[in-house]
Amino acid sequence: MSGHTDQRYSVREIASVLGFLVVGVVLGVGAYRAGGRLAGTGSVATVSAAPAGITPDGVALYAANCAGCHGPQAQGGVGPGLRAAAAWNSAQFAHAVLNGRAPERTLGTVMPRFATTGMDGQPPTDAQVAAIHAFLKTLP
């Protein structure tokens, strides 16, 4: 006897692993689609850079970059509601969006640091951040 045992997997074990993988994929796709629905777009939102001299659209920027986690009306979802953030001054809001630091705490690691990640592949402008903040201030 060599001390080596036969380590084959049963059909039941293989089916369990495959079932787990399928459930994971289905849940992942469902979560991705739910984020699009929360953003109010039903799919991936795209925002192009505004020509110079044109004020950025805070609603579109929010939908493309924030609503997937914070909800279409900033009511919260995966991320917290943003009603309190509307009351922050512009420097506080920009610091939170760009660097993940709210006035009272460091934001979770899930929150993108937009100074690093960018918006739509480009570094965010002060006008874009201000437009998102202005949109939040319009919400009830």
N, C-alpha and C positions, 0 to 999 in steps of 0.2 A: 504494500500500500504506500503510495507516494505522498499522502497527506493533502493532495489536491482534490477539491470537490468540484463537481460539475455545476457551474454558475449560469445556467440558462434561465432566461426570463419566461414566465408563463404567458400565454395569450392574454390572460386577464390583466397581468401587470403591464404589458405593452399597450393594451386597449386603454387602461387607466391613464397612462402617460400621454397617449395621443388625445384622449378626451380632455385632459387638463390643458394641453396646448391649444386645442380648438376653442375651448371656453375662453382662454386668455386672449386669443386673437379676436373673437367675437366681442368680448368686453372692451378691448382696446379700440376697435373700430366704432363701437357704439359710443364710447366716451368722446372720441374725436368728432363724431357727427353731432353729439349733444352740445359740444362746445360751439360748433357752427350755428346750431339752433339758438343757443343762448345769446350768441352775438347778433342774432336777428338776420343773419344772412342765408342760413340754410346750407351754406358751403363756405369755402375759404374766401374771405374778404381780401380784396387787394386795394391798396391805396397808392397812387402815384404821387410823386413830388409835385407840389404846386409851383407854377412859374413864379419867378421873382415878382414881388409886389402884390401877390394874391394871398389873402388870409387863409391859412389852413382850415379845413373843415373838421372841427372837433368831434362832431358826431361820427364821421367816417373813421377818423383816427381812433376814437374810442372803440368803435365796433371791430376794427381790424386788430387792435393791440390789447384791449382790456376786457371787452365784454365776454369773451370765452370763459374767463375765470370769475369776473366780478358781476356778471349778469348784464342784460341789455339796459337796465335802468339803474345800474350800480347798487342793486339790492343785495348782492352777494350770491354766491354759488359755490364753486370750488374755492375761490378766494373770498375774503370778507367784503361786506358792503362798504361803499365808499362815500356815504353821506357825510361822515366826519371830515374826510379829506377835502371836501368842497369848502370847508370853513378855514382850512390852512391858508397862510399867505402864500404868495407865488413862489418864494424861495423855498419854503418848507415842502410844497407840493413837488417842485422840480427836484429837490434833493431826494425825495421818496421815489419818484419815478426813475430818475437817472441813476441813483446810487443805492436804492433799497434801504434808506434810512428815514423813517418817519420821525416826527418831533419827539415822540415818547419811546421809540424802540427801533431796533433793527428788524426789517421785514424778513419773512421766511425765505429760505433758499429757492422756493418755487417761483417767487416773484422775480421776473427778469430785471436785470440791472441794465436799463435801456441805454445808458451811456456806453456800455460795453457791447450789448447785443444789437443795438440799433433798432430802428423801425423801418420795416420794408427794405432791409439791407443797407440803409444809410444811417449815419448818426442823426439823432433827432435834433431838431432846431428848437431854439427857445420859443419860437412862434407856435410850433406843433404842441409842445408841452403846455403852453398857455392856452391853446385852443381846447385841449382836453380838459384842463382845469375849468375853463369857462363853460364847457358843456356840463360838467358835473354841477356847477352852480345853478344851472337852469332846472335841475331835477327837483321834484317835490320832496 
